[in-house]
Amino acid sequence: MSSLISFEAAARHVSFKAAARELNVTPAAISHQVKSLEQELQSALFRRHHRGVELTETGAYLLVSLQRGFECMNDALNQLRARSTKTSVTIRATTAVSSLWLTPRLAQFWKIHGHISVSQIVSDTDQAGSDCDLSIHYGDMSNETGTCHALFHDHIMALASPRFAQLHKIEQISDLGKVPLIHLDADKSTWTDWHGWCKAQGYLGPLRNSLRVNNYVIALQAAQDDMGAVLGWHGLTKMFIDTGKLIKILPETVASPVDFYVKLHPNATDRAKLVYDWLTHEPSCDK
């Protein structure tokens, strides 16, 4: 290794003297290390002249290879340093999952692990890159690679505010065609809409297109404001049902086509793995 370091410095500077100054040794020491390496490789690495030295073809090849190797080692060391100094665990989730499911559970997590800082990256694109340790998705977990765990397999209900339910007597599925409905414009093809929910119940009749939003949290707020009935994923709306802000207006439910699941990303820290284990084994998760 000493010979390689000496050679790399001499080759980069094309000077034994400059390499010696950089490494704080004598030019004779650099020359000795280079000669030792040439003997090991049985090939000349420099052409020596009275004015200085120049690289041979073999020397130039070795220099490029060493520099690439040193760059890779430097990148690896920087990544390890970044991991060792990183204090926050980052979790990517959609607005709905973050506000309705994740944040309340993190509040419980911090009561036990108050020394671990958790940062949320809230994005409704549901695309997880290299900027996070964990990510929560609504989709087909079998398409994923790496470490994943289902958080809950949900069921979907028709919900509304108590006042809305009182004003609109809804006794069967067909009654939904007569009342205002809140529709969510979602990018995911797996996100069940009113037409899909009613079709699963055998109703193919018309539905009112009363209010359309592209954010589930806003859709739930609109429902609480008596603006219409909304589809409720039990795992996301449980606290609204428990507090009576929203109620079931029909007894029928539809199983969600896919799961909510958490993914542990490569190179996640031990702290991130702790959060992952806690989320996947937390007692209040609705499996």
Long-range contacts (C-beta under 8 A, 24 or more apart in sequence): 2-33, 3-33, 3-34, 3-36, 3-37, 3-40, 4-37, 4-66, 6-30, 6-33, 6-34, 6-37, 7-33, 7-34, 7-37, 7-45, 7-59, 7-62, 7-63, 7-66, 8-63, 8-66, 8-67, 8-70, 10-34, 10-46, 10-53, 11-45, 11-46, 11-55, 11-59, 11-60, 11-62, 11-63, 12-63, 12-67, 14-52, 14-53, 14-54, 14-55, 15-52, 15-53, 16-53, 79-267, 83-267, 83-269, 86-269, 87-117, 88-117, 88-118, 88-119, 89-116, 89-117, 89-118, 89-119, 89-133, 89-134, 89-269, 89-271, 89-272, 89-275, 90-118, 90-119, 90-120, 90-121, 90-131, 90-132, 90-133, 90-134, 90-272, 91-118, 91-119, 91-120, 91-121, 91-132, 91-133, 91-134, 91-135, 91-136, 91-275, 92-120, 92-121, 92-122, 92-123, 92-128, 92-131, 92-132, 92-134, 92-135, 92-136, 93-120, 93-121, 93-122, 93-123, 93-135, 93-136, 94-122, 94-123, 94-124, 94-126, 94-136, 94-138, 94-216, 95-122, 95-124, 95-215, 95-216, 95-217, 96-215, 96-216, 96-217, 96-236, 97-136, 97-138, 97-236, 97-260, 98-122, 99-217, 100-216, 100-217, 100-220, 100-236, 100-237, 100-239, 101-136, 101-151, 101-235, 101-236, 101-260, 102-136, 104-239, 105-279, 105-282, 105-284, 108-282, 108-284, 109-275, 109-278, 109-279, 109-282, 112-278, 113-274, 113-275, 113-278, 116-271, 116-274, 116-275, 118-275, 124-187, 124-214, 124-215, 125-187, 126-187, 126-188, 128-263, 128-265, 130-265, 132-265, 133-264, 133-265, 133-268, 133-269, 133-272, 133-275, 134-262, 134-263, 134-264, 134-265, 134-268, 134-272, 134-275, 134-276, 134-279, 135-262, 135-263, 135-265, 136-260, 136-261, 136-262, 136-263, 137-260, 137-261, 137-262, 137-263, 138-188, 138-190, 138-191, 138-256, 138-258, 138-259, 138-260, 139-188, 139-190, 139-258, 139-259, 139-261, 140-190, 140-258, 140-259, 141-258, 141-259, 141-261, 144-261, 144-263, 146-263, 146-264, 146-265, 146-266, 147-263, 147-264, 147-276, 148-261, 148-262, 148-263, 148-264, 149-261, 149-262, 149-276, 149-280, 150-259, 150-260, 150-261, 150-287, 151-235, 151-259, 151-260, 151-261, 151-262, 151-279, 151-280, 151-285, 152-235, 152-259, 152-260, 152-285, 152-286, 152-287, 153-255, 153-256, 153-259, 153-260, 153-287, 154-233, 154-234, 154-235, 154-236, 154-255, 154-256, 154-259, 154-260, 154-286, 155-233, 155-234, 155-253, 155-254, 155-255, 155-256, 156-192, 156-197, 156-231, 156-232, 156-233, 156-234, 156-253, 156-254, 156-255, 156-256, 157-231, 157-232, 157-234, 157-237, 157-248, 157-250, 157-252, 157-253, 158-197, 158-229, 158-230, 158-231, 158-232, 158-248, 158-249, 158-250, 158-252, 159-223, 159-229, 159-230, 159-231, 159-232, 159-237, 159-240, 159-241, 159-246, 159-247, 159-248, 159-249, 160-223, 160-228, 160-229, 160-230, 160-246, 160-247, 160-249, 161-223, 161-224, 161-225, 161-226, 161-245, 161-246, 161-247, 162-244, 162-247, 163-226, 164-223, 164-226, 164-227, 164-228, 164-229, 164-249, 165-247, 165-249, 167-226, 168-229, 170-229, 170-249, 170-250, 172-250, 173-198, 173-201, 173-202, 173-203, 173-250, 173-252, 174-203, 174-205, 176-203, 176-207, 176-229, 176-250, 177-203, 177-205, 177-206, 177-207, 177-208, 178-208, 179-208, 179-228, 179-229, 180-208, 180-210, 180-211, 180-227, 180-228, 180-229, 181-207, 181-208, 181-209, 181-210, 181-211, 181-228, 181-229, 181-230, 182-210, 182-211, 182-212, 182-213, 182-219, 182-222, 182-223, 182-227, 182-228, 182-229, 182-230, 183-209, 183-210, 183-211, 183-212, 183-213, 184-212, 184-213, 184-214, 184-215, 184-216, 184-219, 184-230, 184-231, 185-212, 185-213, 185-214, 186-214, 186-216, 190-257, 190-258, 192-231, 192-254, 192-256, 192-257, 193-231, 194-231, 197-231, 197-254, 200-254, 201-252, 201-254, 220-246, 234-286, 235-260, 235-286, 238-286
